[in-house]
Amino acid sequence: MYHIIRQGFHCLLFASVVASIGNCGQPVTVSERDYSAYLFAYFTGNGPGEEQIRFALSDDGYHFEALNDNDPVIDSSEISTSGGVRDPHVLRGVDGETFYMVVTDLYVPTMGWKNFAMVLMKSNDLVHWTSTKINIPETFPDRFGDVYRVWAPQTIYDPAEEKYMVYFSMKEGNDPDKIYYAYANEDFTGFESAPEQLYFSPTNSACIDADIVFKDGKYSMFYKSESGGGIRLAVSDRLTNGYQLHTSDRVDCSRDAVEGSGIFKLNDSDQYILMYDVYTKGKYQFTTSSDLRSFEVIDSEVSMDFHPRHGTVMPITSEERDRLLRQWGDFSPVCESEHVNRLNVVVNDETGAIELPIKPDVDVTRLDPQFTVAHDADVRPKGPQDFSTGPVEYTVWLGNERVSTFNVSVVVNRNPVIPGYFADPDILYSHQLGKFFLYPTSDGFDGWSGTYFNTFSSTNLVDWVDEGCILDLTKDVEWADRHAWAPCIIEKKEDGGYQYYYYFTAAQKIGVAVASHPSGPFVDSGRPLIDFKPSGINRGQEIDPDVFHDPLSGKDYLYWGNGYLAVAELNEDMISIDRSTIRTITPDGTFREGVHVFVRNGTYYFLWSENDTRDADYRVRYATAKSPIGPLEIANDNLVIAKSPEAGIFATGHCSTIQVPGTDQWYIVYHRFTYPKGIEMGRAAGYHREVCIDPMRFDDRGRIIRVTPTHRGVSPVVPLAE
């Protein structure tokens, strides 16, 4: 007796129990009830290195983790004619042990959207694959010599023919893309005959990315219609012909353009998941259905630690899952201890060394890193260990198999000074409270999309306390609700008390909020302070304010600008400026943003950031002046702080400074890419930043001595009594 059951993005004829002979001569059976996990095959984009096959795993079909650190598992240059492959579709064979994968042979950076070939692949273990390239115009020149687009192949088993059918879209001449099919030969290395048309759109629009599933005696073909940009559904009683449009409406749940649909059935369930690529928004959408006709969005229930493009999901057994994990799994222990700066743990897979950055007061003779490991693996030993005499050896086990060993050591690092992702720090010494306060941008949001500000307090620049949110754009500001960036603050003694004026960026405008305590609550002035460009400026953004009190003149100044540097005198109310005093004082072509001004021994110092904050070479330069409005004098060697590749420190920028009261001790407060993973994040490192503090010194001529960024940070400081 045979049953048609769902396997990933395909259906196939499958014996209720499929048997073969294993290495020990025992029957090996694979049936639907043996499935306990899922394999997701995908690619990641259209750029260099992105059109390659990647794998991810899930135990429940909702939460996926990339294998091989989201790097390719197969080198496209070794299997394709173009150097790139896309749209991977993977299928389990009817014997239960052979796997078939088909991919588009296309490398967009050099070919655009024209291509001519696909790749047929075969494996017995999901790890080692053979491959064959099929160039359609070259293989079938009489019938398809003019084809210039061969996209998104998939494979399904045809029980009537007892063959594997490959179906895909092609375009030739001025005709729209249509769906074709051909039967693969027995070795899965070519086609038995020229492709035949399987489906074309009844509206004569292009149709691509077909995915067929068999359920309740019907073949349901989901495909992308280029007319309307959504997923359509055509249904037939037969695999190779007779498809009729089920409805003229889209079956996806998005209003945006989508493509690359794929269906997979959840293990031990009657539910199916339809997923598709919302490619104009850079995201995937997941929906669920029990009848393949109506779907409900379940995005909030799904998680992935990668950003896939058109891919497929296939159920797998626990043995297959473990085999993939042994080949490409990450078994690095994850530290969960609150005594460790967990974002800054350094894991060297090549040497098997792990470095735990701990807080200064931690007892290293009884430290429990509280290691966990993904994929149901186990790490030993358990409980507190003595790290005072050197590294401690930990072993990771997958079942009864030892998969890796690590030597774990500890190091005391004070940078970053606050845990988590923060950037653009401004620092204040509160004379009212005798404490230091940090005011950073809340980071870790794609596209710098944070909407709130926190502050942190310390008595010694080392031990910081999170004072919580002091301003939330979505609740506290009426004129903007996005892009909360780059604040600064000043303390003013007024009428026997203290007032704090907090300047901030919101929606590329500058506002001001006021409080009587450095940790708030702050009340917004009700309108933007800067929402215009200075005269003569037609570039840049109105962001990154800095406030400065000139002790010589008694005046207060506001500085701002990205792409230009502007300054204006603040009025006595501190929430408005004297527009007649606005002037631009951009130092030179290295100025990007993030101005900071201070005075020392009668010299005014202007610090700014050079390059893009997403650039590893983001760094700080400076100029000096004899007044708070210039003119600026720029020394030949004016770097203040820059990356230290040998220490793994990059993108050291957007700084402020602090002088310890009663001393000539100065410190620079800046952000950097998160260490150690930031430099591997690409452009995303620019919104995964962390705040650091290092000493800043001057030579006998008042020039800033270039700062070397460190992990060590600073020792506790004690302000002198005022």
Beta strands, then each sheet from edge to edge (+ up, - down):
strand 1: 2-7
strand 2: 10-15
strand 3: 18-21
strand 4: 27-30
strand 5: 35-43
strand 6: 54-58
strand 7: 63-66
strand 8: 85-92
strand 9: 99-105
strand 10: 117-123
strand 11: 129-135
strand 12: 147-158
strand 13: 163-172
strand 14: 178-183
strand 15: 196-199
strand 16: 207-215
strand 17: 218-225
strand 18: 230-236
strand 19: 244-245
strand 20: 259-265
strand 21: 272-278
strand 22: 283-289
strand 23: 296-297
strand 24: 303-304
strand 25: 309-317
strand 26: 334-335
strand 27: 346-348
strand 28: 353-358
strand 29: 371-372
strand 30: 378-380
strand 31: 392-398
strand 32: 401-412
strand 33: 422-430
strand 34: 435-442
strand 35: 452-458
strand 36: 465-472
strand 37: 485-494
strand 38: 497-506
strand 39: 509-515
strand 40: 523-524
strand 41: 546-549
strand 42: 556-560
strand 43: 566-569
strand 44: 583-584
strand 45: 593-600
strand 46: 603-610
strand 47: 619-625
strand 48: 639-641
strand 49: 653-659
strand 50: 666-673
strand 51: 689-698
strand 52: 704-705
sheet 1: 1+ 2-
sheet 2: 3+ 4-
sheet 3: 24+ 7+ 6- 5+ 25-
sheet 4: 8+ 9- 10+ 11-
sheet 5: 12+ 13- 14+ 15-
sheet 6: 16+ 17- 18+ 19-
sheet 7: 20+ 21- 22+ 23-
sheet 8: 26+ 29-
sheet 9: 27+ 28- 32- 31+ 30-
sheet 10: 33+ 34- 35+ 36-
sheet 11: 37+ 38- 39+ 40-
sheet 12: 41+ 42- 43+ 44-
sheet 13: 45+ 46- 47+ 48-
sheet 14: 49+ 50- 51+ 52-
end
